[in-house]
Amino acid sequence: MSTTTTTVESITKPNIGVFTNPEHKLWIEETTPKLDALKEKKGEDLPEGWVTVAIKSTGICGSDIHFWHAGAIGPMVVENNHILGHESAGTVIATHPSVTHLKLGDRVAIEPGLICNNCEPCLTGRYNGCENMKFLSTPPIDGLLRRYVNHPAIWCHKIGNMSYENGALLEPLSVALAGMERSGVALGDSVLICGAGPIGLITLLCCQAAGACPITITDLDEGRLQMASKLCPRVKTYKINTSLKPPEVAEEIVKSANGIRPAIALECTGVESSIAGAIYSVKFGGKVFVIGVGKPEMSLPFMRLSTKEIDLQFQYRYCNTWPRAIRLVEDGVIDMRQLVTHRFDLEDAVKAFETAGDIKSGAIKVQIQSEIDS
């Protein structure tokens, strides 16, 4: 690990960002904050309580791909040139004089939501529901896929000597931790995880650590199921047969778990047929907890939910998860290192997105990196 502290004085490369637009183009160009301004002001022009971070690793999320390809997720629409990315870690290179808990050279993971601290969700501690949320990478708020960003220090979490890769993975881990907490997965619970993408696989690691058993995970892709077995040897895998209807898929899932119906299904795809399959799978009085993001409206088996007293619950992002996520990674309880299958330099970000968006590439988590020292 390098012992040289990165400072504004030592940086030489211009700030560039990864953009998309309503025409679904993807490109790299210079952006703010500008290098000359950073070197001249050295943090003096930052808002009170803010810092400048040199971004070292950023993961590509499925939402980034969706904003690029589809131009929208529900009501969140790309209407102008827009910078992507919200899974990032880096090094503090400048601070406003008011910031005392961070210093130059500190490694930090960036929590990307900026809240108002005035609305009811904020004041009651559920700030993921902030009525005035500015979530980086969600239009119209530009994201973190840049070489340098300015950000409130309070949302820059110290990660000590943790690798930047792991620091960037704290964001999807936070998604999984929020799901674990709100769904109530406990020791010995039978659990179904729908979808073996990055969120599903990290959720699998969390369920394994929580002592859930049996755990079953589903996906359309055999390679992702193999990764699941590698991460958690005791997991039971089921490759979705698209020729079957949701009730039939559900029975196959239960068979794969030796006839044990899940008490909790953690749905990580947001796909209508997958949610329906989860509903048909769980036991009487069970729960289907939807982590994935889907289309604005969908049809679900209402009477199955009703007659089996199944709770259907949803999640929107996360809150108060980052300190716990850091502890879990630092102590080795959650090991996500195998999830990063592809790495690209920031200058090759377009190729990185093409890889992440191609199911044939075998990519699980693609990270874009800038001047990594360790």
ChimeraX attribute file (.defattr): number of C-alpha atoms within 10 A of each C-alpha:
attribute: neighborCount
match mode: 1-to-1
recipient: residues
	/A:1	8
	/A:2	8
	/A:3	7
	/A:4	9
	/A:5	13
	/A:6	18
	/A:7	18
	/A:8	23
	/A:9	12
	/A:10	11
	/A:11	14
	/A:12	10
	/A:13	10
	/A:14	17
	/A:15	19
	/A:16	20
	/A:17	26
	/A:18	27
	/A:19	25
	/A:20	23
	/A:21	19
	/A:22	17
	/A:23	14
	/A:24	16
	/A:25	13
	/A:26	20
	/A:27	15
	/A:28	18
	/A:29	12
	/A:30	14
	/A:31	18
	/A:32	16
	/A:33	17
	/A:34	14
	/A:35	19
	/A:36	13
	/A:37	13
	/A:38	22
	/A:39	16
	/A:40	12
	/A:41	12
	/A:42	18
	/A:43	21
	/A:44	14
	/A:45	13
	/A:46	19
	/A:47	15
	/A:48	15
	/A:49	15
	/A:50	22
	/A:51	28
	/A:52	26
	/A:53	31
	/A:54	26
	/A:55	30
	/A:56	30
	/A:57	32
	/A:58	28
	/A:59	30
	/A:60	25
	/A:61	22
	/A:62	16
	/A:63	18
	/A:64	25
	/A:65	18
	/A:66	14
	/A:67	23
	/A:68	23
	/A:69	17
	/A:70	15
	/A:71	21
	/A:72	18
	/A:73	18
	/A:74	11
	/A:75	8
	/A:76	12
	/A:77	16
	/A:78	24
	/A:79	14
	/A:80	13
	/A:81	18
	/A:82	22
	/A:83	28
	/A:84	28
	/A:85	25
	/A:86	27
	/A:87	27
	/A:88	31
	/A:89	34
	/A:90	32
	/A:91	24
	/A:92	28
	/A:93	28
	/A:94	28
	/A:95	27
	/A:96	19
	/A:97	14
	/A:98	12
	/A:99	16
	/A:100	10
	/A:101	9
	/A:102	18
	/A:103	14
	/A:104	17
	/A:105	18
	/A:106	20
	/A:107	27
	/A:108	28
	/A:109	30
	/A:110	27
	/A:111	26
	/A:112	22
	/A:113	19
	/A:114	18
	/A:115	18
	/A:116	14
	/A:117	16
	/A:118	13
	/A:119	14
	/A:120	13
	/A:121	16
	/A:122	19
	/A:123	12
	/A:124	10
	/A:125	13
	/A:126	13
	/A:127	24
	/A:128	19
	/A:129	17
	/A:130	20
	/A:131	15
	/A:132	14
	/A:133	17
	/A:134	17
	/A:135	18
	/A:136	21
	/A:137	23
	/A:138	25
	/A:139	23
	/A:140	17
	/A:141	15
	/A:142	21
	/A:143	24
	/A:144	27
	/A:145	30
	/A:146	33
	/A:147	26
	/A:148	29
	/A:149	22
	/A:150	20
	/A:151	21
	/A:152	20
	/A:153	25
	/A:154	15
	/A:155	17
	/A:156	24
	/A:157	19
	/A:158	23
	/A:159	22
	/A:160	12
	/A:161	13
	/A:162	17
	/A:163	20
	/A:164	25
	/A:165	26
	/A:166	24
	/A:167	30
	/A:168	26
	/A:169	29
	/A:170	29
	/A:171	26
	/A:172	22
	/A:173	30
	/A:174	25
	/A:175	23
	/A:176	28
	/A:177	24
	/A:178	21
	/A:179	26
	/A:180	19
	/A:181	11
	/A:182	12
	/A:183	22
	/A:184	13
	/A:185	21
	/A:186	16
	/A:187	13
	/A:188	14
	/A:189	18
	/A:190	23
	/A:191	27
	/A:192	32
	/A:193	27
	/A:194	28
	/A:195	27
	/A:196	27
	/A:197	23
	/A:198	24
	/A:199	25
	/A:200	26
	/A:201	28
	/A:202	25
	/A:203	28
	/A:204	27
	/A:205	20
	/A:206	22
	/A:207	28
	/A:208	21
	/A:209	14
	/A:210	16
	/A:211	15
	/A:212	19
	/A:213	21
	/A:214	20
	/A:215	24
	/A:216	23
	/A:217	28
	/A:218	25
	/A:219	22
	/A:220	14
	/A:221	17
	/A:222	15
	/A:223	16
	/A:224	24
	/A:225	23
	/A:226	14
	/A:227	17
	/A:228	27
	/A:229	17
	/A:230	12
	/A:231	19
	/A:232	17
	/A:233	11
	/A:234	14
	/A:235	20
	/A:236	20
	/A:237	23
	/A:238	22
	/A:239	17
	/A:240	20
	/A:241	13
	/A:242	10
	/A:243	8
	/A:244	11
	/A:245	12
	/A:246	23
	/A:247	17
	/A:248	14
	/A:249	24
	/A:250	22
	/A:251	16
	/A:252	18
	/A:253	29
	/A:254	20
	/A:255	13
	/A:256	16
	/A:257	23
	/A:258	10
	/A:259	11
	/A:260	17
	/A:261	24
	/A:262	27
	/A:263	20
	/A:264	29
	/A:265	30
	/A:266	31
	/A:267	30
	/A:268	27
	/A:269	22
	/A:270	16
	/A:271	18
	/A:272	16
	/A:273	18
	/A:274	21
	/A:275	28
	/A:276	23
	/A:277	24
	/A:278	27
	/A:279	29
	/A:280	24
	/A:281	27
	/A:282	27
	/A:283	19
	/A:284	17
	/A:285	14
	/A:286	20
	/A:287	24
	/A:288	28
	/A:289	25
	/A:290	24
	/A:291	26
	/A:292	21
	/A:293	18
	/A:294	16
	/A:295	10
	/A:296	8
	/A:297	8
	/A:298	10
	/A:299	9
	/A:300	14
	/A:301	14
	/A:302	11
	/A:303	10
	/A:304	14
	/A:305	21
	/A:306	12
	/A:307	10
	/A:308	15
	/A:309	14
	/A:310	22
	/A:311	17
	/A:312	15
	/A:313	14
	/A:314	15
	/A:315	16
	/A:316	14
	/A:317	17
	/A:318	21
	/A:319	18
	/A:320	14
	/A:321	18
	/A:322	23
	/A:323	13
	/A:324	14
	/A:325	22
	/A:326	24
	/A:327	13
	/A:328	17
	/A:329	20
	/A:330	16
	/A:331	9
	/A:332	10
	/A:333	15
	/A:334	18
	/A:335	16
	/A:336	19
	/A:337	12
	/A:338	11
	/A:339	20
	/A:340	17
	/A:341	14
	/A:342	17
	/A:343	18
	/A:344	18
	/A:345	17
	/A:346	25
	/A:347	17
	/A:348	15
	/A:349	23
	/A:350	19
	/A:351	14
	/A:352	20
	/A:353	21
	/A:354	13
	/A:355	19
	/A:356	25
	/A:357	20
	/A:358	10
	/A:359	12
	/A:360	10
	/A:361	12
	/A:362	14
	/A:363	19
	/A:364	23
	/A:365	21
	/A:366	22
	/A:367	27
	/A:368	26
	/A:369	26
	/A:370	18
	/A:371	13
	/A:372	15
	/A:373	11
	/A:374	11
